[in-house]
C-alpha cells in the first residue's frame, strides 16, 4: 500500500498515463489503478477528483458529460495536447527516479520489506 505522500506524488502521472490510452471517468480510473497495482493502491473518489479538477484547471485534461452504456450520465475526462506534453515530462522525471533507485537498491531489492 502506498503511503499518503507517495500516492499524492504518483497521482498525476498515473492519471495522465491512463488518459493517454483512452478517455475515462473517475470510477474507471480508480479501478484501473487498483488493477495495475494488484489491489495494493486503492484510491478513494475523494482523493481522485481534486487531482482531476487541478489537472483540468491547468489545461492538461478536459471533461464532458456523456451517457454510459447503462444510460447513466458520467463525467468523462480526456487528455489535451498540453497534457500529452506533460506526460512526456513526467515519464522522463519518473524514469530518472527509477534509474537512481535501481542504482541504489540494485535490480532486485536485497531484502524484503514486510
N, C-alpha and C positions, 0 to 999 in steps of 0.2 A: 504494500500500500504506500502511495506517495504521501509525504507529509504536506502540510498546507502550502509551504513556500515552494516546494518543487512542483506541486500541482498548479499553482499560480504561474510559475515561470514557464511551464510547458503548454499551458492552455492555448496561447496564441499560435505557436507553430503546429499544434495538433489540429486546431480548427482550420487554419489556412490549408493544411495538407489534405484534410478530409474534403473541404470545399473545392480543392483543386481537381478532385476526381469527379465530383458531381454536386449539384445543388442539394441542399438538405435542410431539415428543420431540427429544432433543438433536441427533442427526444431522440431522434435518429442519430444525431451527433454523439449524444451521451452513450447510446448503445454501441456505436462503432468504437468509441474509446474503451468502453468496458470489454468488448470482444477482443480488440487488439492487445489489451493488457492481460488477457486471460482472467478477467474478473478482478484484477488487483487494483484497478483505478475505476472508481465508481463515482462520477460527478453527480452532485445534486443539481436540479434545474436552477435553483437559486444561485449556484456558482457559475453556471454557464451563461445565463442571459446577460449579466453585466459585462462579460467579456464580449459577447456578440454586439451589444449596444456600443461599447467603446470602439470596436472594430468598424462598426457602421459609421459612427461619428468621425472616425479617422479616414473614411473613404476607402477602406480595404474591402468591405463587403456591402451588399445592399440586400434589403429584404423586400418581400412581396407576399401577399396573401393569395392562397390558391386552395382549391378544394381537393382533398385527398381522394383516393380510390374508394374510400368508405363514405364519402360525402361530407366529411368533417373539414372545416376550414383550418388551414395550418399556415403559420408564418414560415416561409422558406427563405433561405439565405444563399446568395451566390457570390462568388469571388469576382472582384472588379480588377481591372488592369493594375492598379496600384497595389492591390492585394497580391497579385501574382509576382510583382517585383519584390514585395516584402517577403514573400515565401522564399525567393532566391536568397535574400539576405539572411533570413532565419536558418535556412539549410546550411549556409556557409558558417554561421556562428555555432550552430549545434554540431556540425561536423568537426570544427576545431576543438570544441569542448570534448567531444568523443575521442578524438585523437590524443588529446592531452591526458584524459583519464585512462585510456588504454595504455599509454606510455607509463603512467604512474602505477597502474594496477596490473598490467600485463593483459594479454588477450583473454585470459580467464582469471577470475578472482582467485587469489591464493588461498582464501578462506571463505567460508560461507557465513554470511550474517544471518542470524536467526532472529 
